[in-house]
Amino acid sequence: MQMQTELFDLQEEGAFAPRQPACDSEARAIEDPRFPFEEISKIAQQESWRKEINRPIYHLHKWWAQRLGSVFRALALGAFNSPEADIIDQFYKPSRINGTVFDPFMGSGTTLGEVLKLGGRAVGQDINPVAFFLVSNALSLPRREAVLKTYREIEADIATRLLEYYSTYLPDGRRAQVLYFFWVKVVDCLHCDHPVDLFSSYVFAQNAYPNRKPEVRIVCPRCGSIHSGKHGEHDTQCLECQLQFDPLAGAAGKTKATCAGCRKPFRIVDAVQKSARPPRHRLYAKLVVDAEGEKTYLACDENDYAAFKKAEQELSARANAYPTVAIKPGYNTDQAINYCYQSWHEMFNSRQLLCLSILGERIGAIPDQRMRELFCCLFSGMLEFNNMFASYKGEGTGAVRHMFAHHVLKPERTPIEANVWGTPKSSGAFSTMFKTRVIRAIEYAENPFEIKLECETGNAVKVFGLSERLTVPRALETLKLHCGDSSDSGLAKESVNAVITDPPFFDNVHYSELADFFHVWQRHVLGENGFHVNGSTRTVGEVQHSDAKVFETRLADVWKECNRVLNTKGLLIFTFHHSRPEGWRSLLGSLGAAGFYVVRVHPVRSEMSIAMPKHQAKEPISFDIVFVCRKQPVESALQIDSVVPTAKDAAGIQLRRLMSAGFDLSKNDIRLLVTSNAVQLLSVFEPEKSKAELQRLEPELENVSKQLMMLTTQ
């Protein structure tokens, strides 16, 4: 296809000839210890609360470990300005950079978008086709009028049909739309075969802010009727059958359930595996919205059961309705496989599969390829909200908790089924996500803005007019994308001015294992060609790996390629954090093996402040470390015995700066400061020696972290 050739061909002759940097001096602002990381962190923290609103261009589709655009804007400015430049002043001016930036781990495209906004040229590469697909859509958005026209055509063709599958009756006989159906997983008792509902609590709905709105909805375990109660109460009585019970004490605990028939406990996973199939589900409640917009929780009735049965029958009559692809074993998929999920389509119920089949078929029929891919990207993105691994967050916020909230494939015991097409009051639906993702991204691309904190009030305001637009055709002229192993970029030697990226972690969250969930549907809608030719996104060359040695070797291979394509005065800049010592040793070894040494480290605010993994962590990591690296031409007079005190002094200065800016740091955040400064100092040594010394010094560095932690209590 012509657009793909223009956008993705890295071999185009002369397309990315090296440019001279904006300043003649070899030193750059980001190498200066005065680099304003605390001010950048304030901006980043504000962005992180609603980054899907503040940087919607990178949230068109799900990706993991998405980084903050404000941080990468600052990194790009720091890479192309002299140390005398005021980076915060440049941040809020229509600043421009003159050069090419390569991101070998482009993920959701944050580096690329920020470079394009600053007028630079960007080359992005990722080994995962889902990442490639979402970036190729997000950074080449069509005009709004054409997108709206296509959406309205889809709406006219199938919206009424899809909404009919979520139509129900109110008690007074009026028709209403179901926003959400509530289901519970059911297994048979291992002792007596009695069916057991896996409720951990009979409170199935509450407001996201229960202290302000304490009313909750409770399902009776005996008759199934729905009634109201108060948040936190342990005693209630069913208004229909008069049963007195504790609404917070369901049959299911963490790993075991207690049978209501024989009163014996049993392991839930054993019951699932005995059946040799995924747990079945029982429909018990619904949240409906009437013509006046009023919402009501109701028990499901015979009409609802009959409607679902009809959907099952219609699905069975459709040919090739959905992808039937096996789930491969892996760290992030084994939990689902352990619950007898063998294929990706088993994560959906029949009504969801039917509606997704109808919607996917219609999107596949869009004649224009770019438009077809954009709407497939939207379709793929909504899948994480429309499956039987999604759950209910309650009213007061986005109601549907998507299936990857915990970064694992965790079977949900009380899943929620959302209205696939959706209403204006829906969460996670195709129609609402079209507005909140596609249209919002197009608006940002047409008129990008930055977030600025007002000194007087502390409120955030949007500042427009600072950046280049990200719309076609300009983006196509300055952006090159490639899907493949980044140890081979296809770029000419010394052809880029900077490498700015965020490499994968050495850990157990494997993006490709999770990304297959989306990939199989993208292939189903678009066909098995191009970057969807393979059945899985898993590849041998992935850097992300739970084996430290494999991770180090593969990361080193990518850094070697970065060294090759980076010009003599260019910088390798990346963000990184890790809580395990092996991760730091692997990082240090990979840089040395590739011929890079670290010239500066800076802490910056990272991740969404309200991310689920952070809430669950005892000592959450809220900062990334920015590593600024050059090629290895320097000899150092540093003595090993000075590494720990020097790292302590540098980390202490950074800690005081962050504390003065109002930041609270956890123990793990302080460990990051200390360890990263030690990595910088040790990077001048031969790789194996530097790794061995880092391991030897780890107890001393831990003591330094404890000493610095005391500063936070003074």
C-alpha positions in Angstrom: 0.0 0.0 0.0 1.4 3.4 -0.9 0.9 5.0 2.5 2.9 2.2 4.2 5.8 2.7 1.7 5.9 6.4 2.5 5.5 5.9 6.2 7.5 2.9 7.0 10.3 2.4 4.4 13.6 2.9 6.2 15.6 2.2 3.1 14.5 5.3 1.1 17.6 6.8 -0.3 18.7 9.9 1.5 15.6 10.1 3.6 17.4 10.5 6.9 20.7 12.1 6.1 22.3 13.3 9.4 21.7 17.0 10.4 23.8 19.2 12.5 22.5 19.7 16.0 20.9 22.9 17.1 24.0 24.0 19.0 27.7 23.7 18.0 28.9 22.8 21.5 29.4 19.2 22.2 28.0 19.5 25.7 24.2 19.4 26.1 21.8 20.7 28.7 20.7 17.3 29.7 24.3 16.4 30.8 24.4 19.3 33.2 23.7 18.5 36.9 21.5 21.6 37.0 19.0 20.0 34.6 15.6 20.9 36.2 14.3 17.4 36.9 12.3 18.6 39.8 10.4 21.1 37.8 9.9 18.6 35.0 8.6 16.2 37.6 6.0 18.7 38.7 4.7 19.0 35.2 4.8 15.2 34.7 2.9 14.5 37.9 0.1 16.8 36.8 0.0 15.0 33.4 0.0 11.6 35.1 -3.3 12.1 36.8 -5.2 12.2 33.5 -2.6 11.4 30.9 -5.2 10.0 28.5 -6.6 13.6 28.5 -3.4 15.5 28.7 -1.6 13.4 26.0 -4.4 11.5 24.2 -2.3 10.9 21.2 -0.5 8.1 23.0 -3.6 6.5 24.4 -5.5 5.6 21.3 -4.9 1.9 22.2 -3.7 0.0 25.2 0.1 -0.3 25.8 2.0 -1.2 28.9 4.4 1.1 30.8 3.3 4.2 28.9 5.6 7.1 29.7 4.8 10.8 30.2 5.0 13.1 27.2 6.1 16.1 29.2 9.2 14.1 30.4 10.1 13.2 26.8 9.6 16.7 25.6 12.0 17.9 28.2 14.5 15.1 27.3 14.4 16.1 23.6 15.0 19.7 24.5 17.8 18.8 26.8 19.5 16.7 24.1 19.5 19.5 21.5 20.3 22.6 23.7 23.5 23.8 25.3 24.0 23.8 29.0 23.3 27.5 29.2 19.7 27.0 27.9 16.8 27.4 30.4 14.9 24.1 29.6 11.7 25.1 31.5 11.7 28.4 29.5 12.2 26.4 26.3 9.5 24.0 27.4 6.8 26.7 27.2 8.1 28.4 24.0 7.6 27.3 20.4 11.0 25.7 20.6 12.3 23.6 17.7 15.1 21.0 17.4 17.1 20.4 14.2 18.0 16.7 14.0 16.9 13.1 13.9 15.9 11.0 16.9 15.7 7.2 16.9 13.6 5.3 19.4 14.3 1.5 19.2 11.6 0.7 21.8 8.8 3.0 20.6 6.0 1.4 22.6 3.1 3.8 22.4 5.1 6.4 20.5 5.8 9.0 23.2 9.3 9.8 22.1 8.3 10.1 18.4 5.3 12.4 19.0 7.3 14.7 21.2 10.1 15.0 18.7 7.6 15.6 15.9 5.9 18.4 17.9 9.4 20.0 18.3 9.9 20.0 14.6 12.5 17.2 14.6 12.5 14.0 12.5 11.8 10.7 14.2 12.5 7.1 13.5 10.6 4.5 15.6 11.0 0.8 15.8 9.4 -1.9 17.9 9.6 -5.7 17.7 5.9 -6.0 18.7 3.4 -5.6 15.9 0.7 -4.4 18.3 2.9 -1.4 19.3 3.7 -0.8 15.7 0.1 -0.9 14.7 -1.1 1.6 17.4 1.8 4.1 16.7 1.2 3.9 13.0 -2.4 4.9 13.6 -1.8 7.4 16.4 0.8 9.4 14.5 -0.9 9.4 11.1 -4.5 10.3 12.0 -6.8 11.3 9.1 -8.8 14.5 9.0 -11.6 14.7 11.5 -14.3 15.2 8.9 -13.4 12.0 7.1 -13.2 10.0 10.3 -16.6 11.3 11.5 -18.1 10.4 8.1 -16.9 6.8 8.4 -18.1 6.5 12.0 -21.6 7.7 11.0 -21.8 5.2 8.2 -20.9 2.4 10.7 -23.4 3.7 13.2 -26.2 3.8 10.5 -25.5 0.3 9.5 -25.2 -1.6 12.8 -25.7 0.5 15.9 -29.5 -0.3 16.2 -28.8 -3.9 15.7 -26.1 -4.0 18.4 -28.2 -2.0 20.9 -31.0 -4.5 20.5 -28.9 -7.1 22.1 -28.7 -4.9 25.2 -32.4 -4.0 25.3 -34.5 -5.0 28.3 -37.7 -4.3 30.1 -38.3 -2.2 33.2 -40.7 -3.5 35.9 -43.4 -1.2 34.5 -43.1 -2.7 31.0 -41.1 0.1 29.4 -38.0 -0.7 27.2 -34.6 0.4 28.4 -31.0 -0.1 27.5 -28.7 -2.2 29.7 -25.5 -0.4 30.5 -23.9 -3.4 32.2 -24.9 -7.0 32.9 -23.4 -8.6 36.1 -22.2 -12.2 36.1 -20.6 -14.5 38.6 -18.4 -17.5 38.0 -19.8 -20.8 39.1 -18.0 -24.1 39.9 -19.2 -27.4 41.3 -18.2 -28.3 44.9 -15.5 -31.0 44.9 -17.3 -32.9 47.7 -21.0 -32.9 46.6 -21.2 -31.3 43.1 -23.4 -28.5 44.4 -23.0 -25.4 42.2 -21.1 -22.6 44.1 -21.3 -18.9 43.1 -17.8 -17.4 43.5 -18.9 -14.3 45.3 -16.3 -13.0 47.7 -18.9 -10.4 48.7 -22.6 -10.0 47.9 -22.0 -6.2 47.5 -21.6 -6.0 43.8 -21.9 -2.3 43.2 -20.8 0.8 45.1 -19.7 4.3 44.3 -16.0 4.8 43.6 -16.0 7.2 46.5 -18.0 5.3 49.2 -17.1 7.7 52.0 -19.1 10.4 50.1 -21.7 8.1 48.7 -22.1 5.1 51.0 -25.1 3.4 49.3 -24.3 0.0 47.9 -26.2 -2.7 46.0 -26.5 -6.2 47.4 -27.6 -9.4 45.8 -29.4 -11.9 48.0 -27.5 -15.3 48.0 -30.8 -17.2 48.4 -33.4 -15.6 46.1 -31.2 -13.3 43.9 -33.2 -10.1 44.6 -31.4 -6.8 44.6 -31.6 -4.3 47.5 -29.6 -1.3 48.9 -27.3 -1.2 51.9 -24.6 0.9 53.4 -20.9 0.6 52.7 -19.1 -1.5 55.3 -22.2 -2.9 57.0 -21.9 -6.6 58.0 -25.6 -7.3 58.5 -28.5 -6.9 56.2 -31.9 -8.5 55.5 -33.3 -9.4 52.1 -36.5 -7.5 51.4 -37.9 -10.4 49.4 -37.2 -13.6 51.3 -36.2 -12.0 54.7 -32.8 -13.8 54.8 -30.5 -12.3 57.3 -26.8 -12.4 56.2 -23.5 -10.7 56.1 -23.2 -9.0 52.7 -19.4 -8.9 52.9 -19.0 -12.6 53.5 -19.3 -14.5 50.2 -18.6 -18.1 49.5 -15.3 -17.5 47.9 -12.1 -16.5 49.6 -8.6 -16.0 48.1 -8.1 -19.5 46.9 -10.9 -21.5 48.5 -14.7 -21.5 48.5 -17.2 -23.0 50.9 -20.1 -24.9 49.6 -23.6 -23.8 50.8 -24.8 -27.4 50.4 -22.3 -29.5 52.4 -20.6 -26.6 54.2 -17.1 -28.0 53.2 -14.3 -25.8 51.8 -12.5 -26.7 48.6 -9.8 -25.2 46.4 -11.3 -23.3 43.6 -8.7 -24.1 41.0 -9.1 -27.8 41.8 -12.8 -27.6 41.1 -12.1 -25.8 37.8 -9.5 -28.3 36.7 -11.8 -31.2 37.5 -14.3 -29.8 35.0 -11.5 -29.4 32.4 -13.0 -26.3 31.0 -13.2 -22.6 32.0 -15.7 -21.8 34.8 -19.3 -21.2 33.7 -21.0 -18.0 34.4 -24.4 -17.1 35.9 -26.2 -13.8 35.0 -27.8 -12.2 38.0 -28.1 -8.4 37.7 -28.2 -5.4 35.4 -27.8 -1.7 35.4 -30.3 -0.1 33.1 -30.8 3.5 31.8 -34.3 4.6 30.8 -35.4 7.2 28.2 -35.0 10.0 30.7 -31.4 9.0 31.6 -32.2 7.5 35.0 -30.1 4.5 36.0 -31.5 1.6 38.0 -30.0 -1.7 39.3 -32.3 -4.7 38.8 -32.2 -8.4 39.1 -32.2 -10.2 35.7 -35.4 -11.9 34.6 -36.6 -14.5 32.1 -36.5 -12.0 29.3 -32.8 -11.3 29.9 -32.0 -15.1 30.0 -34.0 -15.6 26.8 -32.2 -12.7 25.0 -28.9 -14.2 25.9 -30.0 -17.6 24.6 -31.0 -16.0 21.4 -27.6 -14.4 21.0 -26.0 -17.8 21.6 -28.0 -19.3 18.8 -27.2 -16.4 16.4 -23.5 -16.7 17.1 -23.6 -20.4 16.3 -25.1 -19.7 12.9 -22.3 -17.2 11.9 -19.3 -18.6 10.0 -15.8 -17.5 11.0 -17.3 -15.2 13.6 -14.2 -14.8 15.8 -10.6 -15.8 16.0 -10.0 -19.3 17.4 -6.3 -19.1 18.5 -4.7 -21.1 21.3 -3.2 -19.2 24.2 0.4 -20.1 24.5 1.9 -20.9 27.9 3.9 -18.2 29.5 4.4 -16.3 32.8 1.5 -13.9 32.1 -0.8 -16.5 30.5 -0.3 -19.5 32.7 -2.8 -18.1 35.3 -5.6 -18.1 32.7 -4.5 -21.5 31.4 -4.5 -22.9 34.9 -8.2 -22.0 34.9 -8.6 -24.1 31.7 -8.8 -21.2 29.3 -7.2 -22.6 26.2 -8.1 -20.1 23.5 -8.4 -16.3 23.5 -12.1 -16.3 22.4 -13.0 -18.2 25.6 -12.5 -14.9 27.5 -15.7 -13.6 26.0 -19.3 -14.7 26.4 -21.5 -15.5 23.4 -23.3 -12.1 23.2 -19.9 -10.3 23.3 -18.6 -12.5 20.6 -21.7 -12.0 18.4 -21.6 -8.2 18.8 -17.8 -8.1 18.2 -18.2 -10.3 15.1 -20.8 -7.9 13.6 -18.7 -4.9 14.4 -15.5 -6.4 13.2 -17.0 -7.5 10.0 -18.3 -4.0 9.3 -15.0 -2.4 10.0 -13.3 -5.0 7.7 -15.5 -3.8 4.9 -14.3 -0.1 5.1 -12.9 0.5 1.6 -10.1 3.0 2.6 -7.2 1.1 4.1 -6.0 3.9 6.4 -9.5 4.4 7.7 -10.1 0.6 8.1 -6.9 0.3 10.2 -7.9 3.3 12.4 -11.3 1.8 13.2 -9.7 -1.6 13.7 -7.4 0.1 16.2 -10.4 1.5 18.0 -12.1 -1.9 17.9 -9.0 -3.6 19.3 -8.7 -1.1 22.0 -12.2 -1.6 23.3 -11.7 -5.3 23.6 -10.0 -4.9 27.0 -13.3 -3.5 28.4 -15.6 -6.0 26.7 -14.7 -9.4 27.9 -15.4 -11.7 30.9 -12.1 -10.7 32.6 -13.3 -7.1 33.1 -14.9 -6.0 36.4 -17.0 -3.2 37.8 -15.3 -0.2 39.5 -18.7 1.3 40.4 -20.2 4.7 39.5 -18.4 7.9 40.1 -15.6 7.0 37.7 -15.1 5.0 34.5 -17.3 2.1 35.5 -15.5 -0.8 33.7 -12.1 -1.9 35.1 -10.3 -3.3 32.1 -8.8 -6.8 32.1 -5.2 -5.6 32.3 -5.6 -3.5 35.4 -3.2 -5.8 37.3 -0.9 -6.4 34.3 -1.8 -10.1 34.3 -4.5 -12.3 32.9 -6.4 -12.7 36.1 -9.7 -14.6 35.8 -12.4 -12.3 37.2 -14.9 -14.0 39.5 -17.6 -11.4 39.2 -17.2 -10.1 35.7 -19.1 -7.3 34.1 -20.5 -7.3 30.5 -20.7 -3.8 29.1 -23.0 -2.7 26.3 -20.7 -3.2 23.2 -22.0 -0.3 21.1 -22.9 1.8 24.2 -25.0 4.8 25.2 -23.9 8.3 26.3 -23.7 6.9 29.9 -21.6 3.9 28.9 -18.0 3.1 29.9 -15.7 1.1 27.6 -18.1 1.0 24.7 -17.3 1.5 21.0 -19.3 4.7 20.6 -18.0 6.3 23.8 -14.4 5.3 23.1 -14.7 6.8 19.6 -15.3 10.1 21.3 -12.8 9.8 24.2 -10.0 8.2 22.2 -10.2 8.8 18.5 -11.8 12.3 18.4 -9.8 13.4 21.4 -6.5 12.2 19.8 -7.4 14.0 16.5 -8.1 17.2 18.4 -4.8 17.0 20.1 -3.0 16.2 16.9 -4.6 19.2 15.2 -3.8 21.5 18.1 -1.3 20.2 20.6 -0.9 21.7 24.1 1.2 21.5 27.2 0.2 21.5 30.8 1.4 24.4 32.9 1.0 25.0 36.6 -0.1 28.5 37.6 2.2 29.9 40.3 -0.6 31.7 42.1 -3.3 29.0 42.3 -1.4 25.8 41.5 -4.0 24.9 38.9 -3.1 23.4 35.6 -3.8 25.3 32.4 -3.4 24.2 28.8 -0.9 26.2 26.8 -1.5 26.1 23.0 0.6 27.2 20.1 3.9 25.7 21.2 4.2 22.7 18.9 4.0 21.5 15.3 0.8 19.7 14.4 0.8 15.9 14.2 -1.7 15.5 11.4 -1.1 14.1 7.9 0.7 15.0 5.6 3.3 16.7 7.8 3.8 13.7 10.1 4.4 11.4 7.1 7.2 13.7 5.9 9.2 13.5 9.2 8.4 10.1 10.6 9.6 6.6 9.8 8.4 3.5 11.5 9.5 -0.1 11.4 8.3 -3.3 13.0 11.2 -5.6 13.8 14.1 -6.5 16.0 15.8 -3.2 16.9 19.3 -4.8 16.9 19.0 -4.2 13.2 17.4 -0.9 12.3 18.3 -0.6 8.7 19.6 2.9 9.3 22.9 4.3 8.0 25.9 4.5 10.2 26.0 7.7 12.3 22.7 8.9 10.8 20.9 10.0 13.9 21.6 12.8 16.4 20.1 11.2 19.5 18.6 8.0 20.7 15.8 8.7 23.2 13.9 5.7 24.5 12.4 3.7 27.4 13.6 0.1 27.2 11.7 -2.9 28.5 12.2 -4.0 32.1 13.9 -7.1 33.2 10.9 -8.6 34.9 8.0 -10.9 34.6 5.5 -8.8 32.7 6.0 -9.9 29.1 4.2 -7.4 26.8 4.0 -9.9 23.9 2.2 -12.5 26.0 -0.5 -10.0 26.8 -0.5 -8.2 23.4 -1.5 -11.5 21.7 -5.0 -10.8 23.1 -5.3 -7.8 20.8 -3.2 -9.3 17.9 -5.5 -12.2 17.2 -8.5 -9.9 16.7 -6.5 -7.4 14.6 -5.5 -10.3 12.3 -9.1 -11.5 12.2 -10.5 -8.1 11.1 -7.6 -7.0 8.8 -6.4 -10.3 7.4 -3.2 -12.3 7.9 -0.8 -10.0 6.0 1.8 -7.3 6.6 2.6 -6.9 10.2 -0.2 -9.3 11.2 1.3 -12.2 9.3 2.3 -14.2 12.4 -0.2 -15.8 14.7 1.6 -14.4 17.8 3.5 -11.3 18.7 6.1 -13.4 20.6 9.5 -13.5 18.9 12.9 -14.9 19.8 14.6 -11.5 19.7 12.5 -9.8 22.4 14.6 -7.9 24.9 12.1 -8.3 27.7 13.0 -11.5 29.5 12.9 -12.9 33.1 16.4 -14.3 32.7 18.9 -11.6 33.6 21.6 -12.9 31.3 19.3 -13.1 28.3 17.9 -9.7 29.0 21.4 -8.2 29.2 22.6 -9.8 26.0 19.6 -8.8 24.0 19.6 -5.2 25.4 23.3 -5.0 24.6 22.5 -6.0 21.0 20.1 -3.1 20.7 22.5 -0.6 22.4 25.2 -1.7 19.9 22.9 -0.8 17.0 22.2 2.5 18.7 26.0 3.1 18.9 26.4 2.3 15.2 23.6 4.7 14.0 24.4 7.5 16.5 26.7 10.2 15.3 29.9 11.0 17.1 28.5 13.7 19.4 25.1 12.1 19.8 23.6 11.0 23.1 21.8 7.8 24.1 19.1 8.9 26.6 16.7 6.5 28.2 14.5 6.1 31.3 14.7 3.1 33.6 13.9 1.9 37.0 14.0 -1.5 38.8 13.5 -2.9 42.2 15.8 -5.9 41.8 19.6 -5.8 41.9 19.9 -8.2 38.9 18.1 -5.6 36.7 20.7 -2.9 37.5 23.6 -5.3 36.9 22.2 -6.3 33.6 21.7 -2.7 32.5 25.2 -1.8 33.5 26.6 -4.8 31.6 24.6 -4.1 28.5 25.8 -0.5 28.3 29.5 -1.5 28.7 29.2 -4.2 26.1 27.8 -1.7 23.6 30.5 0.9 24.2 28.5 3.4 26.2 29.3 5.1 29.4 26.9 7.1 31.6 27.6 10.8 31.9 24.6 11.8 34.0 21.6 10.4 35.8 18.4 12.4 36.7 15.3 11.3 38.6 12.0 12.2 37.0 8.4 11.5 37.9 7.0 8.4 36.2 3.9 6.3 35.6 0.3 7.2 36.5 -0.1 8.3 40.0 -3.2 6.1 40.5 -1.9 3.0 38.7 -3.2 -0.2 40.2 0.3 -1.9 40.7 1.4 1.2 42.6 -1.5 1.1 45.0 -0.7 -2.5 45.7 3.0 -2.0 46.3 4.2 -1.5 49.8 7.0 0.9 48.7 5.9 2.0 45.3 8.4 3.4 42.8 7.2 6.8 41.6 10.3 7.9 39.8 12.2 6.9 36.7 15.9 7.5 36.3 17.0 9.3 33.1 20.3 7.9 31.9 22.4 10.1 29.7 25.1 8.2 27.8 27.9 8.8 25.4 30.1 6.5 23.3 33.1 5.3 25.3 36.1 7.5 24.5 37.1 8.5 28.0 39.4 7.1 30.7 38.5 7.7 34.3 40.7 8.2 37.3 37.9 7.1 39.6 38.9 4.7 42.4 36.5 1.9 43.4 36.6 2.9 47.1 35.2 6.3 46.2 32.1 5.0 44.4 29.8 4.7 47.4 30.6 8.1 49.1 30.4 9.8 45.7 27.1 8.1 44.9 25.8 9.0 48.3 26.6 12.7 47.9 25.1 12.9 44.4 21.9 11.0 45.5 21.6 13.2 48.6 21.7 16.4 46.4 19.0 14.9 44.2 16.9 13.9 47.1 17.0 17.3 48.7 16.1 19.0 45.4 13.0 16.7 45.1 12.0 17.2 48.7 12.3 21.0 48.4 10.0 20.7 45.4 7.4 19.0 47.6 7.9 15.3 46.6 7.6 12.4 48.9 10.0 9.5 48.1 9.6 5.9 49.1 12.4 3.6 50.2 12.5 2.2 46.7 12.7 5.7 45.2 15.7 6.5 47.3 17.3 3.1 46.3 16.9 4.2 42.7 18.8 7.5 43.4 21.7 5.7 45.1 21.9 2.8 42.7 21.7 4.8 39.5 24.5 7.2 40.7 26.6 4.1 41.4 25.8 2.7 38.0 27.0 6.0 36.4 30.3 5.9 38.3 30.9 2.2 37.6 30.1 2.5 33.9 33.6 3.7 33.0 35.0 0.3 33.9 35.1 -2.9 31.8 31.6 -4.5 31.8 32.3 -7.6 33.8 34.3 -5.7 36.4 31.6 -3.0 36.7 28.9 -5.6 37.3 31.0 -7.5 39.8 31.8 -4.3 41.7 28.1 -3.3 41.7 27.2 -6.6 43.2 29.9 -6.4 45.8 28.9 -2.8 46.8 25.1 -3.6 47.0 25.2 -4.0 50.9 27.0 -0.7 51.2 24.6 1.0 48.8 21.6 -0.4 50.8 23.1 1.2 54.0 23.4 4.5 52.2 19.8 4.3 51.1 18.7 3.8 54.7 20.8 6.7 55.8 19.3 9.0 53.2 15.8 7.7 54.1 16.3 9.4 57.5 16.4 12.7 55.7 12.8 12.3 54.7 11.7 12.1 58.4 13.7 15.2 59.5 
